[in-house]
Amino acid sequence: MARERNGKRGIAWAWIGAVILAAGIIAIIFGALLNQQTPIPSPSASPEPPDSPSALPTVVPGAVVDPSVTDKGWVPEPITTDANFYIQRALEAASTFDTQLSSREEWLAYLETWFTPDTRYTSEPDRDSALDAALLELRQSVVLTEADWDSLASAKGRVVAALTGAIEDVAVSEDPSGDMRIGTADVALSYTRVDGDGAEYGYEDRVRVSVQVLCGEGSVPAPGSAQQSGDCKVVRFFAEPMEP
């Protein structure tokens, strides 16, 4: 009788084990089916991130003659018929440069591309003569001298000019078109140098300067640029401010 009872217990435990095993198998199968129904998306299926702000263009096409000149520490010439805006940029351009990114001659050659002949002269030889005189004045009396440039370059120097007040804008005499203006303003020149120990330091100088511009028919665009006749151009920088 004892053996019979032990045999029955063994059969019972075997059935219990089989039921537990079957339940485990069913749970595994059910879990696998759930995983197939809700697959985890692969990295390639994820949406592309939006462009970052730094990847967006920062220069409006056609707004300036050549935006790349900022790489040399220069002010880009704007393409505009707004005399006041152009005067501001021209006054800043005449004193903004980096001696480590360009030579003085390269900078002056760039500034000369801002110029256009004075249309008050009716003959081409007279216009050419007046333009030559204006370019000579720029080199000799308006911008930093060669000796001062070399001194600044030896200290790895640079200058950034910025207007500090309103522009006083007046019409040019003997200009029947009315398209020529003289703008005068106060400008702050921020100098940066490197001392003998390699430390950078800065200081400021203030000047009052004037420029004559033509914003109308007869202005000559910079070659190969998006400028058009009628856009503002420089006629002359003055060695001394032209007060009204």
NORLIN-V248815 format. One record per pair of residues at least 24 apart in sequence whose ideal C-beta (glycine too) atoms are under 7 Angstrom apart, sorted by the first residue. I is the first residue (numbers start at 1). J is the second residue. Records with the same first field share a line. If there is no record, write none. Layout:
BEGIN
I = J ; J
END
This chain:
BEGIN
62 = 226
65 = 222 ; 225 ; 227
69 = 110
72 = 98 ; 101 ; 102
73 = 97 ; 98 ; 101 ; 102 ; 158
74 = 107 ; 110
77 = 114 ; 222
79 = 226 ; 227 ; 231
80 = 231 ; 232
81 = 215 ; 230 ; 231 ; 232
83 = 169 ; 181 ; 213 ; 215 ; 232
84 = 167 ; 169
86 = 213 ; 215 ; 232
87 = 167 ; 169 ; 183 ; 211 ; 213
88 = 163 ; 167
90 = 114 ; 211 ; 213 ; 234
91 = 161 ; 163 ; 185 ; 187 ; 209 ; 211
92 = 161 ; 162 ; 163
94 = 142 ; 143 ; 209 ; 237
95 = 159 ; 161 ; 187 ; 189
96 = 159 ; 160 ; 161
97 = 158 ; 159
98 = 158
99 = 149 ; 152 ; 153 ; 157 ; 158
100 = 156
104 = 146 ; 149
108 = 139 ; 143
111 = 138
113 = 222
114 = 233 ; 234
115 = 233 ; 234
116 = 214 ; 219 ; 220 ; 233 ; 234 ; 235
117 = 220
118 = 235
119 = 177 ; 214 ; 218
120 = 174 ; 175
134 = 235 ; 236
137 = 236 ; 237 ; 239
138 = 237
141 = 239
142 = 237 ; 239
155 = 193 ; 194
156 = 193 ; 194
157 = 191 ; 192 ; 193
158 = 192
159 = 189 ; 190 ; 191
160 = 190
161 = 187 ; 189
162 = 187 ; 188
163 = 187
164 = 188
168 = 244
170 = 244
172 = 212
177 = 216 ; 217
179 = 214 ; 215 ; 216 ; 217
180 = 212 ; 214 ; 235
181 = 213 ; 215
182 = 210 ; 212 ; 242
183 = 210 ; 211 ; 213
184 = 208 ; 210 ; 241 ; 242 ; 243
185 = 209
208 = 241
209 = 241
210 = 238 ; 241 ; 242
211 = 237
212 = 236
END
